[in-house]
Amino acid sequence: MATAAVSSTTTKTKKLTDQEITLQYNNMKSELQTIAQKVGELEQDAEEHKAVIDTLVPLSGDRKCFRLVGGVLVERTIKEVLPALNMNHDGIRNAMDTLLVQYKKKEEDFNTFQKEYNIRVVSR
């Protein structure tokens, strides 16, 4: 058992080659960009939902409106649509918050990786 513990610690402290460091750096950077892009998309969706909610709130609940559900335009009343819109808006916000936490964690890992391997970005 002591042998297994020693070998696992040596693999953790094993230094990576320059090529492996570059590959891991690029992968981590790509993950950060992907998460940031997704957060941007969700932010835009949340703003669109909020604009629709703000438009519908002052109107009469019995007034008809149209909602796109699964690619099909359905006729509903405002009082039927508003709860679903609010729920979708909250879901988008929750997903955004989750992604932001994930982004911050990956960013910390990325910064730690940069410090560990003394990586500096050079402008050309």
SULGI-V744465 format. One record per backbone hydrogen bond with DSSP energy under -0.5 kcal/mol. NH is the residue of the N-H (numbers start at 1). CO is the residue of the C=O. Records with the same first field share a line. If there is no record, write none. Layout:
BEGIN
NH: CO  CO
END
This chain:
BEGIN
5: 1
6: 2
7: 3
8: 4
9: 5
10: 6
11: 7
12: 8
13: 9
14: 10
21: 17
22: 18
23: 19
24: 20
25: 21
26: 22
27: 23
28: 24
29: 25
30: 26
31: 27
32: 28
33: 29
34: 30
35: 31
36: 32
37: 33
38: 34
39: 35
40: 36
41: 37
42: 38
43: 39
44: 40
45: 41
46: 42
47: 43
48: 44
49: 45
50: 46
51: 47
52: 48
53: 49
54: 50
55: 51
56: 52
57: 53
58: 54
59: 56
63: 60
65: 76
67: 74
69: 67  72
70: 68
72: 69
74: 67  72
76: 65
78: 63
79: 61
80: 77
81: 77
82: 78
84: 80
85: 81
86: 82
87: 83
88: 84
89: 85
90: 86
91: 87
92: 88
93: 89
94: 90
95: 91
96: 92
97: 93
98: 94
99: 95
100: 96
101: 97
102: 98
103: 99
104: 100
105: 101
106: 102
107: 103
108: 104
109: 105
110: 106
111: 107
112: 108
113: 109
114: 110
115: 111
116: 112
117: 113
118: 115
119: 114
123: 121
END
